[in-house]
């Protein structure tokens, strides 16, 4: 049995993994899908003080309190930053890192460093009435849709779980200064349909930090693949077990 810890991206909540959970559980695995501070059942905790460090603490605390080991730690989108810093703190408990259409940072980088278009969102938030709220990205015409979701029923469901993102999440740097984190195997899953202009990902190096060849898989769907292709995504994750 493997333990999958699925970490949602910006603006979302742990509910976005709802279609994935039974597929992994039916294969005999444990699955955790927490909502980060400020989202889902923790939406009442949303504030200007919430940042990347807050979300890293959410995940590290869960791993330690549940005494999890050999965790397959999956980070979607913004959560690529979260899982990187979390693994840096507890590398001995992580069996693999999965960057799911995610930001993949180097030590000391923020979201704006990894994805420069993010700086525009930061600037708008700072100049807004709140000074810190980053609203969800707008729905675009297909194939981009709402985070890559275009089916009207799915879009309506997705809207129920979206919250504003605190600007500190996009400003605080990732910490990757523990050499032990380099030994953790990495997998990259890229969604190839409907990516808006400016949201270009960095090329994946041919070699992982642990010296193994890069592991890169693709899904021919939009960004929120856990909504649009849960079966295919589950099949990829099951290969890691």
Backbone bond lengths (Angstrom), bond angles and torsions (degrees), N, CA, C in turn:
res aa  C-N    CA-C-N  psi(-1)  N-CA   C-N-CA  omega(-1)  CA-C   N-CA-C  phi
1 X - - - 1.460 - - 1.513 110.40 -
2 X 1.317 116.51 131.68 1.456 122.31 173.81 1.522 109.69 -102.70
3 X 1.325 115.14 158.94 1.459 121.10 173.71 1.519 108.26 -111.82
4 X 1.317 116.03 119.83 1.453 122.30 177.05 1.527 108.28 -102.37
5 X 1.316 116.16 123.44 1.454 122.15 175.02 1.526 106.86 -111.60
6 X 1.330 116.01 107.71 1.461 122.62 -172.82 1.529 108.88 -100.83
7 X 1.335 116.47 120.65 1.460 121.74 -174.72 1.531 109.07 -112.54
8 X 1.311 115.24 119.81 1.467 121.05 -177.11 1.523 111.52 -73.01
9 X 1.326 115.16 162.87 1.446 121.04 -179.10 1.513 112.98 -91.07
10 X 1.329 115.77 -170.21 1.459 122.13 -179.22 1.522 111.09 -57.60
11 X 1.341 115.21 143.25 1.467 124.69 174.41 1.523 113.84 74.18
12 X 1.314 119.68 -16.90 1.453 123.09 -175.27 1.543 111.48 -90.76
13 X 1.297 115.72 -174.58 1.468 121.98 171.74 1.522 108.55 -137.89
14 X 1.320 116.11 173.74 1.458 120.09 179.52 1.510 113.88 -61.88
15 X 1.329 116.48 -16.17 1.462 120.47 179.64 1.525 112.50 -65.09
16 X 1.327 117.30 -21.01 1.470 119.56 -176.81 1.523 112.48 -63.32
17 X 1.348 116.72 -18.55 1.469 121.26 -179.41 1.527 112.16 -89.69
18 X 1.320 118.41 5.65 1.455 122.31 -170.59 1.529 113.16 -53.00
19 X 1.326 117.22 -38.03 1.467 120.27 -177.87 1.525 112.41 -76.99
20 X 1.336 115.75 -18.48 1.468 120.37 -178.92 1.516 112.78 -82.03
21 X 1.325 116.26 -36.81 1.465 121.07 -169.17 1.529 112.91 -55.57
22 X 1.352 119.95 -52.92 1.469 118.03 -177.55 1.521 113.42 -62.82
23 X 1.314 117.60 -28.10 1.463 120.11 -179.98 1.528 111.04 -68.79
24 X 1.316 117.39 -40.11 1.467 120.86 178.74 1.523 111.63 -77.13
25 X 1.328 116.15 -38.52 1.466 119.83 179.65 1.526 111.04 -65.91
26 X 1.326 116.97 -40.08 1.466 119.86 -179.46 1.525 111.85 -65.10
27 X 1.333 116.53 -20.47 1.470 120.82 176.28 1.529 111.45 -87.69
28 X 1.335 116.56 3.92 1.456 120.59 173.64 1.507 115.92 96.44
29 X 1.316 118.18 16.63 1.454 121.31 -174.93 1.523 111.91 -111.42
30 X 1.330 114.88 158.04 1.460 121.40 175.01 1.522 108.77 -91.13
31 X 1.333 116.37 139.26 1.471 121.18 -177.22 1.518 109.29 -132.87
32 X 1.326 116.61 130.44 1.452 122.45 174.44 1.524 108.43 -121.04
33 X 1.331 115.92 134.44 1.470 121.31 -177.26 1.530 109.74 -133.27
34 X 1.314 118.46 65.89 1.466 120.27 -176.46 1.524 112.20 -68.24
35 X 1.315 115.43 151.92 1.465 120.82 167.26 1.521 107.98 -90.57
36 X 1.309 116.37 132.76 1.458 121.23 177.31 1.527 110.10 -71.50
37 X 1.314 116.54 160.10 1.464 121.71 179.85 1.532 110.73 -54.36
38 X 1.330 115.50 125.71 1.458 121.56 -179.60 1.511 114.27 103.04
39 X 1.341 117.22 -1.61 1.462 121.35 -174.86 1.523 110.96 -133.62
40 X 1.335 115.98 155.76 1.452 120.35 175.41 1.511 112.47 55.33
41 X 1.333 116.59 -127.04 1.461 120.17 -179.36 1.529 112.33 -72.32
42 X 1.322 117.39 -4.46 1.467 121.46 175.87 1.531 111.63 -111.90
43 X 1.332 116.61 18.60 1.467 120.67 -177.06 1.527 111.92 -62.04
44 X 1.323 116.90 -29.04 1.468 120.37 -179.40 1.528 112.28 -69.04
45 X 1.332 117.54 -11.37 1.463 121.75 -179.87 1.527 112.24 -94.13
46 X 1.322 117.43 2.46 1.459 120.85 179.67 1.527 110.63 -63.08
47 X 1.331 116.01 127.66 1.463 120.45 179.08 1.517 109.48 -160.12
48 X 1.330 115.53 171.82 1.461 120.82 179.24 1.517 111.95 -65.55
49 X 1.337 117.54 -20.38 1.463 121.01 -177.28 1.529 112.68 -81.95
50 X 1.327 117.08 -13.01 1.469 120.66 179.55 1.522 109.05 -74.02
51 X 1.336 116.10 129.07 1.455 120.78 179.33 1.511 111.80 -141.65
52 X 1.311 115.26 -172.25 1.465 120.33 177.15 1.519 110.99 -56.13
53 X 1.324 117.03 -42.10 1.467 119.97 -179.29 1.525 111.28 -60.63
54 X 1.332 116.94 -36.14 1.465 120.92 177.27 1.517 110.52 -60.56
55 X 1.305 116.27 -45.18 1.463 120.78 -176.86 1.524 111.47 -71.51
56 X 1.314 117.18 -34.96 1.467 119.75 174.52 1.529 109.67 -62.65
57 X 1.327 116.48 -43.90 1.466 120.35 177.87 1.524 111.34 -61.11
58 X 1.347 117.32 -37.30 1.472 120.48 176.86 1.523 110.52 -55.17
59 X 1.327 116.03 -47.81 1.462 120.59 -174.45 1.528 111.52 -74.85
60 X 1.314 117.75 -42.74 1.466 120.26 179.11 1.525 109.77 -62.58
61 X 1.320 117.41 -43.12 1.463 120.63 -179.85 1.523 111.05 -61.62
62 X 1.326 116.79 -42.06 1.459 120.19 179.03 1.526 111.02 -63.31
63 X 1.306 117.03 -44.32 1.466 121.05 -179.98 1.528 110.89 -60.65
64 X 1.319 116.30 -44.20 1.468 120.53 -177.58 1.526 110.92 -72.11
65 X 1.333 117.07 -44.90 1.464 119.75 -177.69 1.524 111.90 -65.28
66 X 1.317 116.88 -35.47 1.465 121.03 178.38 1.528 112.03 -86.28
67 X 1.329 116.29 -2.25 1.466 122.91 -178.95 1.531 111.07 51.86
68 X 1.313 114.45 50.25 1.462 120.81 -177.72 1.523 110.63 -83.36
69 X 1.315 116.14 141.14 1.466 122.14 175.10 1.517 109.32 -135.65
70 X 1.320 115.99 158.29 1.469 121.75 -179.17 1.530 111.46 52.25
71 X 1.303 116.08 39.76 1.460 121.84 -176.95 1.530 110.47 -73.62
72 X 1.330 115.91 134.71 1.460 121.18 166.87 1.524 105.61 -88.35
73 X 1.327 116.10 105.06 1.460 122.41 -172.33 1.529 108.67 -98.80
74 X 1.328 115.72 112.21 1.461 122.67 -173.96 1.525 109.07 -107.75
75 X 1.322 117.20 123.74 1.456 121.27 178.25 1.516 111.22 -119.35
76 X 1.320 116.81 122.89 1.459 121.80 179.85 1.518 109.82 -96.36
77 X 1.337 117.12 129.16 1.455 122.70 171.44 1.534 111.25 58.88
78 X 1.332 118.37 -120.68 1.471 122.72 177.89 1.521 112.25 -52.94
79 X 1.332 117.37 -31.79 1.459 120.85 -176.38 1.525 112.98 -68.03
80 X 1.338 117.71 -7.26 1.465 117.98 169.36 1.515 110.91 -59.32
81 X 1.343 117.07 -34.31 1.456 121.26 175.36 1.523 110.41 -68.33
82 X 1.328 115.85 -41.57 1.466 121.30 -176.94 1.525 111.16 -63.70
83 X 1.327 116.81 -48.69 1.465 118.56 -176.49 1.524 111.34 -69.47
84 X 1.332 117.12 -28.85 1.469 119.66 179.11 1.523 110.51 -65.18
85 X 1.324 116.59 -50.29 1.464 119.96 -179.83 1.525 111.73 -68.50
86 X 1.338 117.31 -34.93 1.460 119.93 178.03 1.526 110.64 -64.50
87 X 1.321 117.07 -44.41 1.466 120.83 178.07 1.522 111.02 -62.80
88 X 1.314 116.59 -33.05 1.462 120.79 178.11 1.523 111.58 -62.13
89 X 1.329 116.50 -30.89 1.462 120.81 -178.74 1.528 112.75 -84.44
90 X 1.322 117.40 -35.19 1.476 120.13 -176.52 1.525 110.18 -131.80
91 X 1.326 118.60 57.32 1.474 120.16 -174.89 1.521 113.37 -62.06
92 X 1.324 117.45 -28.71 1.462 120.70 -178.17 1.527 112.44 -70.12
93 X 1.317 117.79 -12.88 1.460 121.52 -179.07 1.534 113.11 -100.75
94 X 1.323 117.12 -3.27 1.471 121.09 -173.77 1.525 110.05 -106.44
95 X 1.332 115.82 123.89 1.460 120.47 177.97 1.508 113.79 -90.60
96 X 1.323 116.64 -21.57 1.462 120.05 179.47 1.509 110.74 -171.86
97 X 1.326 115.97 148.27 1.459 123.26 175.86 1.520 108.99 -110.89
98 X 1.317 116.21 131.33 1.462 121.44 177.99 1.524 108.13 -120.13
99 X 1.323 116.07 116.92 1.458 122.27 177.72 1.523 107.91 -95.91
100 X 1.327 115.18 101.87 1.458 122.10 -173.74 1.528 109.95 -94.01
101 X 1.326 115.35 98.98 1.466 121.57 -175.05 1.531 108.89 44.39
102 X 1.321 114.70 49.45 1.460 121.62 -164.09 1.521 113.29 -116.34
103 X 1.333 114.55 162.16 1.458 121.88 168.41 1.529 108.46 -71.30
104 X 1.326 115.69 132.56 1.471 120.62 -179.63 1.531 107.37 -119.97
105 X 1.331 117.31 102.29 1.461 120.30 -171.19 1.520 113.97 -92.74
106 X 1.318 114.52 163.68 1.453 123.17 165.16 1.528 107.74 -101.88
107 X 1.323 116.23 167.82 1.459 120.19 179.76 1.529 111.00 -56.56
108 X 1.336 115.96 131.99 1.451 121.67 176.08 1.509 115.66 85.43
109 X 1.326 118.10 -0.79 1.456 120.66 -178.76 1.525 111.61 -89.65
110 X 1.318 115.13 147.50 1.461 122.28 172.73 1.526 108.82 -102.97
111 X 1.338 115.01 178.54 1.464 119.11 177.43 1.521 111.34 -59.57
112 X 1.332 116.46 -37.13 1.465 119.62 -179.28 1.518 112.28 -67.60
113 X 1.331 117.51 -27.97 1.462 120.74 176.38 1.527 110.99 -72.40
114 X 1.326 115.48 -41.88 1.465 120.49 -177.36 1.515 111.36 -73.20
115 X 1.332 116.39 -39.94 1.469 122.04 -177.63 1.532 107.30 -132.24
116 X 1.331 117.81 89.87 1.472 121.23 -172.18 1.518 115.51 -54.45
117 X 1.335 117.97 -28.60 1.465 119.93 179.43 1.526 110.98 -60.41
118 X 1.331 116.74 -21.17 1.464 121.32 179.04 1.523 111.99 -61.92
119 X 1.334 117.09 -27.32 1.465 119.95 -179.19 1.528 111.59 -59.53
120 X 1.316 116.55 -33.51 1.462 119.75 178.38 1.527 110.73 -64.57
121 X 1.322 117.37 -37.51 1.461 121.06 177.50 1.533 110.36 -66.88
122 X 1.326 115.91 -39.39 1.462 120.37 177.98 1.523 110.44 -62.58
123 X 1.324 116.51 -46.39 1.466 121.10 -178.60 1.528 111.29 -61.07
124 X 1.327 116.86 -41.67 1.459 120.41 179.39 1.522 111.07 -65.16
125 X 1.330 116.64 -40.72 1.465 120.42 -179.61 1.520 111.27 -64.74
126 X 1.319 116.40 -43.77 1.460 120.67 -177.97 1.529 111.09 -64.21
127 X 1.333 116.79 -33.66 1.463 121.40 -178.99 1.529 113.09 -86.85
128 X 1.330 117.29 -6.73 1.461 121.12 -176.96 1.526 111.07 -76.16
129 X 1.328 115.98 173.14 1.464 120.94 179.58 1.524 111.58 -60.41
130 X 1.329 116.93 -37.48 1.470 120.23 -178.92 1.522 111.70 -76.53
131 X 1.329 115.64 -35.72 1.457 120.19 -176.90 1.511 114.12 84.65
132 X 1.375 117.01 -2.16 1.471 117.84 -176.12 1.530 114.40 -150.11
133 X 1.294 118.59 -11.40 1.464 119.92 -175.60 1.537 111.30 -86.62
134 X 1.332 115.21 130.05 1.460 121.87 173.74 1.530 107.31 -111.07
135 X 1.325 118.87 107.55 1.464 120.09 -177.81 1.527 111.47 -70.99
136 X 1.334 117.07 158.91 1.468 119.96 176.98 1.519 111.55 -57.26
137 X 1.326 115.99 151.56 1.453 120.19 176.35 1.525 110.01 -63.08
138 X 1.326 118.24 147.53 1.471 120.48 -177.90 1.521 111.91 -73.88
139 X 1.316 114.49 158.39 1.460 119.56 173.66 1.518 109.17 -72.48
140 X 1.325 115.66 135.97 1.456 122.70 -179.60 1.530 109.56 -113.83
141 X 1.328 118.26 164.68 1.470 119.52 175.87 1.529 110.40 -61.35
142 X 1.339 117.05 153.04 1.462 119.77 175.63 1.524 110.27 -56.07
143 X 1.339 118.94 146.52 1.466 125.05 10.05 1.530 114.58 -91.01
144 X 1.342 119.29 2.40 1.462 119.88 -177.60 1.526 111.75 -72.02
145 X 1.329 117.46 -45.33 1.448 121.34 176.80 1.520 113.09 57.24
146 X 1.320 116.27 -146.73 1.463 123.84 175.81 1.514 107.57 -102.06
147 X 1.322 116.34 100.33 1.471 122.01 -174.89 1.526 110.93 55.45
148 X 1.323 115.66 36.94 1.456 120.62 177.91 1.511 114.70 84.25
149 X 1.321 117.28 2.11 1.469 121.94 178.47 1.524 107.89 -97.90
150 X 1.337 117.06 127.34 1.463 121.08 -175.87 1.524 113.56 -120.97
151 X 1.324 118.85 -22.20 1.462 120.91 178.41 1.531 109.17 -63.97
152 X 1.333 119.05 126.71 1.466 120.90 -174.79 1.533 114.03 -55.55
153 X 1.322 117.15 -41.17 1.468 119.50 179.47 1.524 111.12 -66.13
154 X 1.324 116.22 -40.04 1.464 119.91 178.87 1.528 111.07 -68.38
155 X 1.340 116.55 -37.67 1.469 120.35 177.56 1.525 109.67 -62.35
156 X 1.319 116.95 -43.52 1.464 121.08 179.96 1.527 110.79 -62.39
157 X 1.316 116.41 -41.56 1.482 120.71 178.02 1.513 110.61 -65.40
158 X 1.316 116.68 -44.05 1.452 120.71 -178.73 1.526 111.10 -61.51
159 X 1.322 117.37 -39.02 1.469 120.63 -179.24 1.523 111.64 -59.84
160 X 1.327 118.07 -29.31 1.466 120.80 -177.10 1.528 112.43 -68.25
161 X 1.316 118.12 -16.35 1.465 120.06 -175.55 1.521 113.43 -111.32
162 X 1.323 118.12 3.68 1.460 120.71 -175.55 1.527 111.75 -88.79
163 X 1.332 115.91 137.57 1.459 123.59 175.94 1.523 108.85 -133.16
164 X 1.330 116.64 163.16 1.463 120.70 174.86 1.525 110.42 -64.81
165 X 1.321 115.90 153.38 1.465 123.02 178.59 1.538 109.26 -103.89
166 X 1.327 119.05 126.88 1.464 119.77 174.29 1.526 110.75 -65.46
167 X 1.321 116.45 137.37 1.457 120.51 -174.31 1.528 112.08 -63.19
168 X 1.328 118.25 -26.76 1.476 120.42 -179.60 1.526 111.65 -62.64
169 X 1.329 116.65 -25.18 1.472 119.46 177.99 1.524 110.89 -62.98
170 X 1.311 116.55 -29.70 1.453 121.78 -177.42 1.522 112.62 -93.89
171 X 1.339 116.58 -9.11 1.460 121.03 -176.27 1.524 113.68 -104.44
172 X 1.317 117.65 -31.52 1.463 119.47 -175.33 1.532 111.19 -73.78
173 X 1.331 117.49 143.90 1.463 120.87 -176.81 1.522 113.62 -84.72
174 X 1.298 114.57 152.68 1.466 122.76 173.04 1.518 109.10 -78.07
175 X 1.332 115.74 145.96 1.459 121.09 174.67 1.530 109.06 -111.33
176 X 1.325 115.38 118.63 1.468 121.94 177.96 1.529 108.21 -133.69
177 X 1.333 115.16 56.84 1.460 120.18 -175.25 1.519 113.30 -107.65
178 X 1.342 116.72 10.87 1.462 121.70 177.54 1.527 108.17 -100.35
179 X 1.327 118.82 111.74 1.475 120.31 -177.18 1.525 113.44 -56.11
180 X 1.327 117.04 -26.34 1.467 120.15 -177.33 1.527 112.06 -64.48
181 X 1.335 117.54 -24.00 1.459 119.42 -178.70 1.525 111.46 -67.48
182 X 1.321 117.27 -23.34 1.462 120.44 -178.31 1.525 112.98 -68.47
183 X 1.326 116.89 -19.66 1.464 120.40 -179.30 1.527 112.80 -79.49
184 X 1.322 117.69 -14.11 1.463 121.37 -175.64 1.526 110.26 -74.89
185 X 1.338 117.97 127.29 1.474 119.94 177.65 1.524 111.50 -62.20
186 X 1.326 115.41 143.98 1.459 121.64 179.73 1.520 110.56 -119.93
187 X 1.319 114.83 143.53 1.459 121.68 172.30 1.524 108.15 -130.02
188 X 1.320 116.47 139.16 1.458 122.16 177.60 1.523 108.59 -116.43
189 X 1.334 116.15 129.46 1.456 121.65 174.91 1.522 107.26 -118.61
190 X 1.317 116.39 119.92 1.458 121.90 -176.97 1.522 111.14 -108.13
191 X 1.317 116.18 133.01 1.466 121.57 172.19 1.524 107.57 -92.92
192 X 1.300 116.76 131.57 1.466 120.28 -166.17 1.528 115.15 -108.60
193 X 1.334 118.39 1.80 1.462 120.78 -173.52 1.530 110.28 -115.01
194 X 1.334 115.98 134.39 1.452 121.31 166.68 1.512 117.16 73.76
195 X 1.334 118.07 25.63 1.466 119.22 -179.69 1.531 109.44 -75.50
196 X 1.358 117.85 125.83 1.474 120.19 -179.34 1.525 111.66 -65.77
197 X 1.312 115.70 159.26 1.466 121.25 176.76 1.526 110.29 -58.51
198 X 1.323 115.79 138.48 1.462 120.83 178.02 1.508 114.37 92.77
199 X 1.329 117.24 -13.16 1.461 120.53 -178.02 1.529 110.23 -100.64
200 X 1.308 115.50 52.04 1.460 120.91 -179.25 1.528 109.70 -85.47
201 X 1.324 115.69 135.16 1.460 119.68 179.11 1.526 110.37 -87.33
202 X 1.307 115.44 156.86 1.459 120.61 174.92 1.522 109.98 -72.63
203 X 1.322 117.46 148.41 1.459 119.21 173.22 1.531 110.39 -62.42
204 X 1.310 115.72 142.99 1.467 120.59 176.56 1.525 108.67 -82.97
205 X 1.337 118.18 125.34 1.474 119.74 177.86 1.523 111.21 -56.73
206 X 1.319 116.31 148.37 1.461 120.98 -177.27 1.518 112.68 -64.73
207 X 1.328 116.57 -22.02 1.456 121.48 -178.24 1.519 110.22 -124.08
208 X 1.327 117.00 134.17 1.458 121.92 175.56 1.529 110.03 -69.57
209 X 1.348 117.83 162.75 1.459 119.90 175.85 1.526 113.77 -57.62
210 X 1.357 116.79 -25.38 1.474 119.57 179.30 1.529 112.94 -85.62
211 X 1.328 117.10 2.58 1.458 121.24 177.32 1.508 115.26 94.01
212 X 1.329 117.53 -10.12 1.461 120.98 179.32 1.526 110.54 -79.22
213 X 1.318 117.43 158.06 1.471 119.56 176.39 1.522 111.44 -62.18
214 X 1.318 116.01 148.95 1.462 120.46 178.67 1.523 110.72 -60.68
215 X 1.329 115.11 144.87 1.460 122.06 175.61 1.528 107.79 -115.15
216 X 1.327 116.19 106.89 1.461 121.61 -176.96 1.524 109.11 -128.27
217 X 1.335 115.25 123.74 1.458 121.55 176.97 1.523 108.52 -119.68
218 X 1.327 115.54 158.08 1.452 120.57 -179.56 1.528 110.81 -127.67
219 X 1.331 114.80 147.12 1.453 122.51 171.89 1.521 107.75 -124.72
220 X 1.315 116.38 128.47 1.463 121.32 -177.81 1.519 109.87 -83.15
221 X 1.332 115.00 70.33 1.452 121.20 -179.11 1.518 108.75 -155.96
222 X 1.332 116.25 -179.81 1.449 121.11 -178.66 1.517 113.08 -79.93
223 X 1.328 115.09 -179.67 1.461 123.44 -170.62 1.523 113.15 -56.51
224 X 1.324 118.03 -46.11 1.471 121.03 -179.61 1.523 110.36 -84.98
225 X 1.315 114.85 68.12 1.465 120.35 -175.05 1.526 112.75 -67.35
226 X 1.328 117.64 -21.75 1.468 119.46 177.37 1.522 111.25 -68.44
227 X 1.332 116.34 -18.72 1.460 122.02 175.44 1.520 110.58 -91.77
228 X 1.325 116.86 -42.55 1.466 120.79 -171.07 1.525 113.99 -91.48
229 X 1.334 117.77 -28.24 1.468 121.26 -179.50 1.533 110.81 -138.37
230 X 1.327 118.59 57.95 1.465 119.54 -176.76 1.524 113.80 -63.87
231 X 1.317 117.39 -35.53 1.473 119.95 -178.66 1.518 110.40 -67.05
232 X 1.321 116.09 -47.71 1.463 120.18 -178.52 1.526 111.22 -65.88
233 X 1.329 116.94 -38.51 1.465 120.28 177.91 1.521 110.74 -66.60
234 X 1.311 117.12 -41.89 1.467 120.40 178.10 1.528 110.24 -60.88
235 X 1.300 117.51 -40.93 1.468 120.71 -179.82 1.535 110.50 -61.43
236 X 1.334 116.98 -39.39 1.465 119.80 177.57 1.519 110.65 -65.97
237 X 1.316 117.04 -45.25 1.467 119.78 -178.84 1.530 111.71 -65.07
238 X 1.314 116.97 -34.53 1.470 120.15 179.97 1.523 111.44 -65.47
239 X 1.313 117.43 -26.64 1.459 119.95 177.08 1.528 110.80 -63.23
240 X 1.338 117.27 -26.19 1.459 121.08 -178.00 1.518 112.17 -76.51
241 X 1.340 117.37 -14.90 1.460 119.69 -177.56 1.519 111.53 -83.74
